[in-house]
Amino acid sequence: MTKLSVRHLLGIKNLNENDIQTILDTATEFKDVINRPIKKVPSLRDITIANVFFENSTRTRLSFELAEKRLSADVVNFSASGSSVKKGETLLDTVNNILAMKVDMIVMRHSSPGAPHYLSTRIPANVVNAGDGTHEHPTQALLDAFSMREKLGDLQGKKIAIIGDITHSRVALSNIFCLQKLGAEVMVCGPSTLIPKHLGELGVKIGHNVKEALEWCDVANVLRIQLERQQIKYFPSLREYSLYFGINKQMLDDLNKEIVLMHPGPINRGVELSSDAADSHHSIILNQVENGVAVRMAVLYLLAQQ
Amino acid sequence: MKLLIKSVRIVDKKSPANGQVRDILIEDGKIKEIGENLSSNDIEVKDLSGLCVSAGWVDMRVGSRDPGFEHKEDLYSVSAAAAHGGFTEIVLLPNTNPVVHSKDTLNYIRQSAAGGVVTLHPAAAVTKKAEGVDFTEMIDLHHAGAIAFTDGEHAVQSADLLLKTILYLRPLNALLMNRPEEAQLSLYGQMHEGITSTLTGMKGIPSLAEEMMLTRDLKLLEYALEKSMYDTSDPVLHISLLSTAIGVEIVREAKQKGLPISCDVAVHQLVFEDSDLINFDTNLKVNPPFRSQADQEALRQGLADGTIDAIVSDHNPQDEESKNLEFDHADFGITGLETVFSLAVMHSGLSLETIVEKITTAPRAILRLPEISIEQGAIANLTFFDPEADWTFGKSYSKSKNTPFLGQQLKGKVRGVINNGKQEWYA
């Protein structure tokens, strides 16, 4: 099997197209595995992986843990609440303590952009970025690309709209890098206060009208809106957001074309997506979750070969 | 101290011997004689062939951490770093703990013996705790020897407070130094707002934060000086740490209009751009942040045409615990005292004479310090240096090591300083 050009999965920015294709192809094989009666392979039998989560996560952590277990790796979980982090221990100390117990790989979620990059230059273990602040979430982008490819085939020339809070989204940036490397066209759409001023320099289209974005795209990847966690106000209310940027089933049906609806979860039902849209035949949201395990198995498997 | 210095090249635009190689006889802290083939019996002779001498250098913006954060830098270590960087006089920012907002802290610094060959000039805060709310007792602090007033790392946000500070300081002809930054626009900002901040997912500090505040500060200055009866031949407002192209243009226009202002740039702004932060190196995290190539070019142009008067280190010591962290948790700052000259030689594009002017004549004039020239009878406050020497910055005398230049090959080396009747010489 082909090898990756990197030792760590820090971000999609650090991967080349070949790496991405290798991961997606490997994931196809692992998707087969997890749909068999015996969902497990012995590939990482001698590997210990720590899932180190400094931020809340249900889906991503569970997905990684299942991926690890189905590869037969030994798994330990660490989450920041009630841990030594609250006592003032540094990130490096925390991780070195875990590594001292003979751990081979670190899967980390952290609120600081660049935290996995910082770690990767200071520890011997492989590092997998499970989301670093508002920077990248590479495995999400890979599972999104996998899910799109599964539905639409080759992504060359396909049109993908990413809709919502782009500024605070690590999913958006990783998706942009990943989709562009696979030859897709990308538009971001949302309130103008939630789109970084310089994003256009990456060669993405910028839009502020959801209807127009839906008309343009083959795939709408809708992001979660969080008003409560923003320390600075970027828009007035969730009510206004859902009225002018929210998507419902009627809007999708009115398009008179095939459209694929995605969301990285968790969904704020009634805010960025109405329930009838989220549960409609357009939606592949639960396929994304299923594919997440296969893609993460591929990533861990390939990094363990390095 | 009695010392005969042989064969040193004089760099002093005002001296008739500028550019010439001369011998200098120093006695009792003064230049007793300048000439050729001087000789004297039974005194120490130093042959400095190939080296240059200028008036002692002045750094207008140094963060000391003493009192309060002596584990990062104390008055002894900051003085050692300054001397090795060629600076015989340094202006210390008031951002200590306690803040320099009363006479006791001011006197603690002024009366410290730590400086040695380096004269320490504490600046006092404009507001208590440098919090931007209540005035310090500025007249009292001025008479106690505060060289200037500034909230240092913090820009004064209240327009009313800045206006009143300008008015209040006028009868004293005291200098106000302010770094222009609109704090709401830069809130939570980690680096320059641009494509690199977008690529790294970091909240940006827009150039606008500097441009807007600079425009406001100059408007307030203009308003304060209307119908003022006080002399404005000295700069009234000094703008610290210019970083943007538009900022340079705003200062240029204001100077053409005749506003009594001066300004400086941190030398590291001439070295790095925001794109250098793509790998999250916390040693490159400074405020104002490294900006674009165009900004950097405008700063160079501003230095060349005199819009920017002075070059400073913006020495900002941070211990490892404040820097070896996730990028957004790390503190801002670079320790710069020891590398100002080398970086100016390598990156400013200025002639040697102009570099020296930006760290001697210009800051002294802005700070109302007496002019130092290399002539008979003058105070011996001198810096000796070799602008051509290649050297490796292997050891820093600062307590903190947060500099990207440690271990780097640099050009232009300080060889010695004389001041306060003391001398130090470096390899």
Interface residues (C-beta under 8 A of the other chain):
Chain A: K13 T90 L91 L92 H110 S112 P113 G114 A115 H117 Y118 D132 G133 T134 H135 E136 R170 L173 P196 K197 H198 L199 E201 L202 Q231 I232
Chain B: L187 Y188 Q190 E193 G194 I195 S197 T198 L199 T200 G201 M202 K203 G204 P206 N279 F280 E321 N324 L325 E326 F327 D328 H329
